[in-house]
Structure formats: structure tokens, C-alpha cells
Amino acid sequence: MPENEAAAVDYLQEQGYSPTTIEKDESGVVILIFRPLPDNQLIGLFQALPMHLSAKTGIVMGDQPSIT
């Protein structure tokens, strides 16, 4: 959610992951975009996502459908 943007980014940076881009959808939900990672590092990013600060979580890899 927009009110959790700074806290979510700080939390992820503490875990070693920084978003490369931050966007907002039409309803104001913040979307964090990360650089492409090797397959063996994706689980670490997924585990680092701050679920306690998230309205919803989805992962899109390349042209694959979203995993929510």
C-alpha cells in the first residue's frame, strides 16, 4: 500500500534487495520492480518480500503469467 512504500523498501534493502523501479497502478498500489536475478537467487528475493507490509504480492518473470 502507498503508506507502506518507504517501510517496504527499507525492509527489502536490509535483506539485500533494492527495487530498480517503483511504480503505482491505477488504484495507487505500489509496485516494486527488481532487476533480473538468476534462478538460484529468486527464492531469496521471494522470502525477503515484506508480506506484513503488502496489500498483495505477485511475481512476474519475463513473459510468464503472474504468480500470486
Secondary structure, DSSP 4 states (H G I P E B T S, - for coil): -GGGHHHHHHHHHHTT---SEEEE-TT--EEEE-----HHHHHHHHHHS-GGG-S---B--TTSPPB-
